[in-house]
């Protein structure tokens, strides 16, 4: 009688775990809030709340940014050109790159961070509660050049169970 390789017995269990990890039902959505920690950041964004999706193994992906003090949200798409990372200032260690979606308020955010740019990316430090967060805005102009626009620095504020509600308009 032929013996089964014990390593192969673990294969179905590993495949089942992988299937669970890729299932959207297993994703965990959180809302992490940050206050601006310097004058430049406060002038541009005051504070932000990030909608993040955390996978089964702890990987975090930023889905959306909400303005903490005003109306406005911007969606993100993960990934971007390596040329955007090369435009970062010397010594910058941020690595997670997100394209700012140009629909809705994303266009306004892009214009505020990189006036005149055709496309804008935010390159972030690792998003983890309760740690500070740094975002580098990089834009691509019509001449094809990638330029660093601004460094945004945030302090941890807290975590919310649901998305922030926009402030009511005055009557």
C-alpha positions as protocol buffer text, in pm:
chain_id: "A"
residue {
  index: 1
  type: UNK
  ca { x: 0 y: 0 z: 0 }
}
residue {
  index: 2
  type: UNK
  ca { x: 128 y: 343 z: -94 }
}
residue {
  index: 3
  type: UNK
  ca { x: 181 y: 604 z: 181 }
}
residue {
  index: 4
  type: UNK
  ca { x: 61 y: 962 z: 136 }
}
residue {
  index: 5
  type: UNK
  ca { x: 312 y: 1239 z: 170 }
}
residue {
  index: 6
  type: UNK
  ca { x: 228 y: 1422 z: 499 }
}
residue {
  index: 7
  type: UNK
  ca { x: 306 y: 1760 z: 334 }
}
residue {
  index: 8
  type: UNK
  ca { x: 32 y: 1699 z: 78 }
}
residue {
  index: 9
  type: UNK
  ca { x: -224 y: 1642 z: 353 }
}
residue {
  index: 10
  type: UNK
  ca { x: -187 y: 2005 z: 459 }
}
residue {
  index: 11
  type: UNK
  ca { x: -253 y: 2130 z: 106 }
}
residue {
  index: 12
  type: UNK
  ca { x: -636 y: 2128 z: 130 }
}
residue {
  index: 13
  type: UNK
  ca { x: -623 y: 2316 z: 459 }
}
residue {
  index: 14
  type: UNK
  ca { x: -388 y: 2576 z: 311 }
}
residue {
  index: 15
  type: UNK
  ca { x: -610 y: 2621 z: 6 }
}
residue {
  index: 16
  type: UNK
  ca { x: -917 y: 2664 z: 228 }
}
residue {
  index: 17
  type: UNK
  ca { x: -738 y: 2931 z: 432 }
}
residue {
  index: 18
  type: UNK
  ca { x: -636 y: 3110 z: 114 }
}
residue {
  index: 19
  type: UNK
  ca { x: -994 y: 3104 z: -14 }
}
residue {
  index: 20
  type: UNK
  ca { x: -1115 y: 3257 z: 313 }
}
residue {
  index: 21
  type: UNK
  ca { x: -845 y: 3525 z: 299 }
}
residue {
  index: 22
  type: UNK
  ca { x: -953 y: 3638 z: -46 }
}
residue {
  index: 23
  type: UNK
  ca { x: -1322 y: 3640 z: 37 }
}
residue {
  index: 24
  type: UNK
  ca { x: -1470 y: 3991 z: 65 }
}
residue {
  index: 25
  type: UNK
  ca { x: -1682 y: 3871 z: 357 }
}
residue {
  index: 26
  type: UNK
  ca { x: -1365 y: 3827 z: 560 }
}
residue {
  index: 27
  type: UNK
  ca { x: -1245 y: 4183 z: 500 }
}
residue {
  index: 28
  type: UNK
  ca { x: -1269 y: 4425 z: 790 }
}
residue {
  index: 29
  type: UNK
  ca { x: -1353 y: 4790 z: 718 }
}
residue {
  index: 30
  type: UNK
  ca { x: -1236 y: 5051 z: 967 }
}
residue {
  index: 31
  type: UNK
  ca { x: -1242 y: 5430 z: 988 }
}
residue {
  index: 32
  type: UNK
  ca { x: -920 y: 5580 z: 1123 }
}
residue {
  index: 33
  type: UNK
  ca { x: -913 y: 5950 z: 1206 }
}
residue {
  index: 34
  type: UNK
  ca { x: -613 y: 6183 z: 1213 }
}
residue {
  index: 35
  type: UNK
  ca { x: -555 y: 6549 z: 1305 }
}
residue {
  index: 36
  type: UNK
  ca { x: -315 y: 6772 z: 1114 }
}
residue {
  index: 37
  type: UNK
  ca { x: 12 y: 6798 z: 1304 }
}
residue {
  index: 38
  type: UNK
  ca { x: 174 y: 7096 z: 1130 }
}
residue {
  index: 39
  type: UNK
  ca { x: 70 y: 7429 z: 977 }
}
residue {
  index: 40
  type: UNK
  ca { x: 98 y: 7321 z: 614 }
}
residue {
  index: 41
  type: UNK
  ca { x: -118 y: 7013 z: 669 }
}
residue {
  index: 42
  type: UNK
  ca { x: -371 y: 7215 z: 870 }
}
residue {
  index: 43
  type: UNK
  ca { x: -394 y: 7476 z: 593 }
}
residue {
  index: 44
  type: UNK
  ca { x: -468 y: 7207 z: 332 }
}
residue {
  index: 45
  type: UNK
  ca { x: -675 y: 6942 z: 511 }
}
residue {
  index: 46
  type: UNK
  ca { x: -721 y: 7019 z: 884 }
}
residue {
  index: 47
  type: UNK
  ca { x: -790 y: 6652 z: 958 }
}
residue {
  index: 48
  type: UNK
  ca { x: -885 y: 6338 z: 772 }
}
residue {
  index: 49
  type: UNK
  ca { x: -1060 y: 6009 z: 830 }
}
residue {
  index: 50
  type: UNK
  ca { x: -944 y: 5714 z: 622 }
}
residue {
  index: 51
  type: UNK
  ca { x: -1169 y: 5425 z: 530 }
}
residue {
  index: 52
  type: UNK
  ca { x: -937 y: 5127 z: 533 }
}
residue {
  index: 53
  type: UNK
  ca { x: -994 y: 4765 z: 448 }
}
residue {
  index: 54
  type: UNK
  ca { x: -793 y: 4518 z: 647 }
}
residue {
  index: 55
  type: UNK
  ca { x: -751 y: 4171 z: 507 }
}
residue {
  index: 56
  type: UNK
  ca { x: -747 y: 3848 z: 702 }
}
residue {
  index: 57
  type: UNK
  ca { x: -368 y: 3854 z: 734 }
}
residue {
  index: 58
  type: UNK
  ca { x: -355 y: 4222 z: 842 }
}
residue {
  index: 59
  type: UNK
  ca { x: -271 y: 4392 z: 512 }
}
residue {
  index: 60
  type: UNK
  ca { x: -432 y: 4737 z: 499 }
}
residue {
  index: 61
  type: UNK
  ca { x: -564 y: 4910 z: 189 }
}
residue {
  index: 62
  type: UNK
  ca { x: -692 y: 5268 z: 198 }
}
residue {
  index: 63
  type: UNK
  ca { x: -1023 y: 5292 z: 13 }
}
residue {
  index: 64
  type: UNK
  ca { x: -1138 y: 5648 z: 76 }
}
residue {
  index: 65
  type: UNK
  ca { x: -1051 y: 5975 z: 251 }
}
residue {
  index: 66
  type: UNK
  ca { x: -1312 y: 6184 z: 433 }
}
residue {
  index: 67
  type: UNK
  ca { x: -1252 y: 6545 z: 532 }
}
residue {
  index: 68
  type: UNK
  ca { x: -1295 y: 6561 z: 909 }
}
residue {
  index: 69
  type: UNK
  ca { x: -1401 y: 6926 z: 924 }
}
residue {
  index: 70
  type: UNK
  ca { x: -1576 y: 6989 z: 592 }
}
residue {
  index: 71
  type: UNK
  ca { x: -1781 y: 6810 z: 332 }
}
residue {
  index: 72
  type: UNK
  ca { x: -1583 y: 6600 z: 97 }
}
residue {
  index: 73
  type: UNK
  ca { x: -1459 y: 6254 z: 22 }
}
residue {
  index: 74
  type: UNK
  ca { x: -1210 y: 6121 z: -226 }
}
residue {
  index: 75
  type: UNK
  ca { x: -1166 y: 5766 z: -343 }
}
residue {
  index: 76
  type: UNK
  ca { x: -832 y: 5598 z: -400 }
}
residue {
  index: 77
  type: UNK
  ca { x: -704 y: 5332 z: -636 }
}
residue {
  index: 78
  type: UNK
  ca { x: -409 y: 5132 z: -510 }
}
residue {
  index: 79
  type: UNK
  ca { x: -92 y: 5153 z: -713 }
}
residue {
  index: 80
  type: UNK
  ca { x: 86 y: 5399 z: -933 }
}
residue {
  index: 81
  type: UNK
  ca { x: 398 y: 5458 z: -1137 }
}
residue {
  index: 82
  type: UNK
  ca { x: 742 y: 5412 z: -985 }
}
residue {
  index: 83
  type: UNK
  ca { x: 825 y: 5760 z: -1122 }
}
residue {
  index: 84
  type: UNK
  ca { x: 594 y: 5903 z: -853 }
}
residue {
  index: 85
  type: UNK
  ca { x: 804 y: 5738 z: -580 }
}
residue {
  index: 86
  type: UNK
  ca { x: 1124 y: 5869 z: -739 }
}
residue {
  index: 87
  type: UNK
  ca { x: 986 y: 6224 z: -708 }
}
residue {
  index: 88
  type: UNK
  ca { x: 976 y: 6204 z: -328 }
}
residue {
  index: 89
  type: UNK
  ca { x: 1216 y: 6425 z: -134 }
}
residue {
  index: 90
  type: UNK
  ca { x: 1542 y: 6272 z: -17 }
}
residue {
  index: 91
  type: UNK
  ca { x: 1495 y: 6076 z: 305 }
}
residue {
  index: 92
  type: UNK
  ca { x: 1121 y: 6011 z: 255 }
}
residue {
  index: 93
  type: UNK
  ca { x: 1040 y: 5654 z: 354 }
}
residue {
  index: 94
  type: UNK
  ca { x: 673 y: 5637 z: 251 }
}
residue {
  index: 95
  type: UNK
  ca { x: 599 y: 5355 z: 10 }
}
residue {
  index: 96
  type: UNK
  ca { x: 224 y: 5276 z: -20 }
}
residue {
  index: 97
  type: UNK
  ca { x: 103 y: 5455 z: -333 }
}
residue {
  index: 98
  type: UNK
  ca { x: -257 y: 5546 z: -415 }
}
residue {
  index: 99
  type: UNK
  ca { x: -397 y: 5736 z: -713 }
}
residue {
  index: 100
  type: UNK
  ca { x: -653 y: 5999 z: -619 }
}
residue {
  index: 101
  type: UNK
  ca { x: -969 y: 5919 z: -814 }
}
residue {
  index: 102
  type: UNK
  ca { x: -1080 y: 6221 z: -1017 }
}
residue {
  index: 103
  type: UNK
  ca { x: -1452 y: 6170 z: -970 }
}
residue {
  index: 104
  type: UNK
  ca { x: -1646 y: 6364 z: -706 }
}
residue {
  index: 105
  type: UNK
  ca { x: -1434 y: 6555 z: -457 }
}
residue {
  index: 106
  type: UNK
  ca { x: -1114 y: 6379 z: -565 }
}
residue {
  index: 107
  type: UNK
  ca { x: -1059 y: 6643 z: -831 }
}
residue {
  index: 108
  type: UNK
  ca { x: -1078 y: 6920 z: -571 }
}
residue {
  index: 109
  type: UNK
  ca { x: -838 y: 6737 z: -340 }
}
residue {
  index: 110
  type: UNK
  ca { x: -595 y: 6689 z: -628 }
}
residue {
  index: 111
  type: UNK
  ca { x: -610 y: 7057 z: -718 }
}
residue {
  index: 112
  type: UNK
  ca { x: -557 y: 7163 z: -358 }
}
residue {
  index: 113
  type: UNK
  ca { x: -254 y: 6936 z: -311 }
}
residue {
  index: 114
  type: UNK
  ca { x: -91 y: 6973 z: -655 }
}
residue {
  index: 115
  type: UNK
  ca { x: -230 y: 7279 z: -838 }
}
residue {
  index: 116
  type: UNK
  ca { x: -195 y: 7235 z: -1213 }
}
residue {
  index: 117
  type: UNK
  ca { x: -116 y: 6862 z: -1210 }
}
residue {
  index: 118
  type: UNK
  ca { x: -299 y: 6626 z: -1447 }
}
residue {
  index: 119
  type: UNK
  ca { x: -279 y: 6329 z: -1207 }
}
residue {
  index: 120
  type: UNK
  ca { x: -206 y: 6307 z: -834 }
}
residue {
  index: 121
  type: UNK
  ca { x: -86 y: 6024 z: -611 }
}
residue {
  index: 122
  type: UNK
  ca { x: -62 y: 6005 z: -234 }
}
residue {
  index: 123
  type: UNK
  ca { x: 229 y: 5800 z: -110 }
}
residue {
  index: 124
  type: UNK
  ca { x: 167 y: 5705 z: 252 }
}
residue {
  index: 125
  type: UNK
  ca { x: 352 y: 5564 z: 544 }
}
residue {
  index: 126
  type: UNK
  ca { x: 213 y: 5239 z: 678 }
}
residue {
  index: 127
  type: UNK
  ca { x: -140 y: 5299 z: 809 }
}
residue {
  index: 128
  type: UNK
  ca { x: -164 y: 5160 z: 1162 }
}
residue {
  index: 129
  type: UNK
  ca { x: -358 y: 5264 z: 1468 }
}
residue {
  index: 130
  type: UNK
  ca { x: -255 y: 5445 z: 1691 }
}
residue {
  index: 131
  type: UNK
  ca { x: 49 y: 5572 z: 1504 }
}
residue {
  index: 132
  type: UNK
  ca { x: 109 y: 5902 z: 1322 }
}
residue {
  index: 133
  type: UNK
  ca { x: 66 y: 5912 z: 945 }
}
residue {
  index: 134
  type: UNK
  ca { x: 264 y: 6087 z: 673 }
}
residue {
  index: 135
  type: UNK
  ca { x: 139 y: 6139 z: 318 }
}
residue {
  index: 136
  type: UNK
  ca { x: 344 y: 6269 z: 29 }
}
residue {
  index: 137
  type: UNK
  ca { x: 150 y: 6423 z: -261 }
}
residue {
  index: 138
  type: UNK
  ca { x: 311 y: 6379 z: -603 }
}
residue {
  index: 139
  type: UNK
  ca { x: 168 y: 6508 z: -929 }
}
residue {
  index: 140
  type: UNK
  ca { x: 228 y: 6451 z: -1299 }
}
residue {
  index: 141
  type: UNK
  ca { x: 209 y: 6759 z: -1518 }
}
residue {
  index: 142
  type: UNK
  ca { x: 121 y: 6788 z: -1887 }
}
residue {
  index: 143
  type: UNK
  ca { x: 491 y: 6792 z: -1977 }
}
residue {
  index: 144
  type: UNK
  ca { x: 518 y: 6438 z: -1831 }
}
residue {
  index: 145
  type: UNK
  ca { x: 728 y: 6546 z: -1533 }
}
residue {
  index: 146
  type: UNK
  ca { x: 654 y: 6405 z: -1187 }
}
residue {
  index: 147
  type: UNK
  ca { x: 697 y: 6655 z: -904 }
}
residue {
  index: 148
  type: UNK
  ca { x: 664 y: 6639 z: -528 }
}
residue {
  index: 149
  type: UNK
  ca { x: 389 y: 6877 z: -415 }
}
residue {
  index: 150
  type: UNK
  ca { x: 358 y: 6865 z: -37 }
}
residue {
  index: 151
  type: UNK
  ca { x: 420 y: 6654 z: 272 }
}
residue {
  index: 152
  type: UNK
  ca { x: 116 y: 6607 z: 497 }
}
residue {
  index: 153
  type: UNK
  ca { x: 174 y: 6506 z: 859 }
}
residue {
  index: 154
  type: UNK
  ca { x: -97 y: 6373 z: 1089 }
}
residue {
  index: 155
  type: UNK
  ca { x: -133 y: 6268 z: 1452 }
}
residue {
  index: 156
  type: UNK
  ca { x: -358 y: 5980 z: 1554 }
}
residue {
  index: 157
  type: UNK
  ca { x: -705 y: 6092 z: 1668 }
}
residue {
  index: 158
  type: UNK
  ca { x: -914 y: 5777 z: 1697 }
}
residue {
  index: 159
  type: UNK
  ca { x: -1111 y: 5501 z: 1533 }
}
residue {
  index: 160
  type: UNK
  ca { x: -1479 y: 5516 z: 1437 }
}
residue {
  index: 161
  type: UNK
  ca { x: -1731 y: 5237 z: 1392 }
}
residue {
  index: 162
  type: UNK
  ca { x: -1895 y: 5406 z: 1092 }
}
residue {
  index: 163
  type: UNK
  ca { x: -1810 y: 5662 z: 826 }
}
residue {
  index: 164
  type: UNK
  ca { x: -1817 y: 6026 z: 941 }
}
residue {
  index: 165
  type: UNK
  ca { x: -2130 y: 6221 z: 858 }
}
residue {
  index: 166
  type: UNK
  ca { x: -2083 y: 6553 z: 678 }
}
residue {
  index: 167
  type: UNK
  ca { x: -2161 y: 6865 z: 878 }
}
residue {
  index: 168
  type: UNK
  ca { x: -2506 y: 7008 z: 822 }
}
residue {
  index: 169
  type: UNK
  ca { x: -2539 y: 7307 z: 595 }
}
residue {
  index: 170
  type: UNK
  ca { x: -2648 y: 7629 z: 768 }
}
residue {
  index: 171
  type: UNK
  ca { x: -3010 y: 7727 z: 705 }
}
